[in-house]
Amino acid sequence: MEQSGSSLLEQDLAKLIVQTLKLKADPAAIEPEAALFGEGLGLDSIDALELSLAISQTYGYQLKSSDPQIKTIFSSLRALAAAIEKNRTK
């Protein structure tokens, strides 16, 4: 399925999610607005830790579980990409 309206960062991030978490999913099939946890991709807290580390190494953005916005940041691919865009150092 074509990712209409997704940014280059969202596409790169989708690839990073699939590679980091060894998902059997096509990165292009991850909808930018779909939930990453629960109903969406079905990620869990361990996945969040692994993903946080990969994001830190790739983009220089330290995601902290103590951040009051963490649930919002991890709510969707689009929200995560927006937070990275705003806070990245690489």
N, C-alpha and C positions, 0 to 999 in steps of 0.2 A: 504494500500500500504506500502510495506517495505521501511524504510528509509535507503537506501544504502549509505554508506559513511558519514552518519551524526555522529557527536561526541556525547558523553554522555551529554556534556553541552548543545548542541543544542537540544537534546531530552528533557532534564530537562527544558530548556528555553521555548520550545514549550508548555509543560504542564503548565508552569507558565503563559504564554500568554493566553492560553485557560481558565484557572481557574480565573485569574485576571480580564479578560474582559468578562467572562461568555459567551464565544463563543460557538456556536453549531457546533463545529468542532472537529475532531479527531486530537489530537496533532501529531500523527504519520503521518497524511496526509499533514502536513505543510512541503512543500518543502524547504530545507535549502537555496536555491538560489532565491526563489520566493519573490516578493515584499511584504512588510508588509502593505504598504499604497496604496491607489488607486486601481489599477487593481488586486493586489494580495489578501491579506486578507481583504482589504477595511477598514483598521483602519484609525482613524482621530486624530486630535490634542488632544482631550480629552483622547482618548485611550493611546496616547503617554505619557501624564501626569500620568495616572494611572499606566501604565507599568513602567515608570521611578521610581515611588515610590516603586513598588513591587521589582524592580531590586535592588534598594538601600537597602531595608530591607532584601532581600535574599542574595545578593552578596556583599553589602557594597560599591557598585560603584555608585557614584553620577553623573547622566546624567544631563547636563545643556543645556537648550535651546540656551544659548549664545555660546556654543561650535561650532566653525566653521565646525567641522566634523559631527555634529549631524545628518544631512540628510544622510550622508554616513553610520554612525553607525546604523541608523534605516532602512537602505535600504532593509535588508533581515535578516532572522534568523541567517544565517552564519556570516554576518557582525556584528550583535549585539553580538553573542556568542564570536567572536574574540575580540571585544572591552572589554567585561566583563572579559574574560580570562586574558587580559593584565592588567586590572585595578582593579580587584576584591580585596577586603580585607577580605572576608569571604569564 
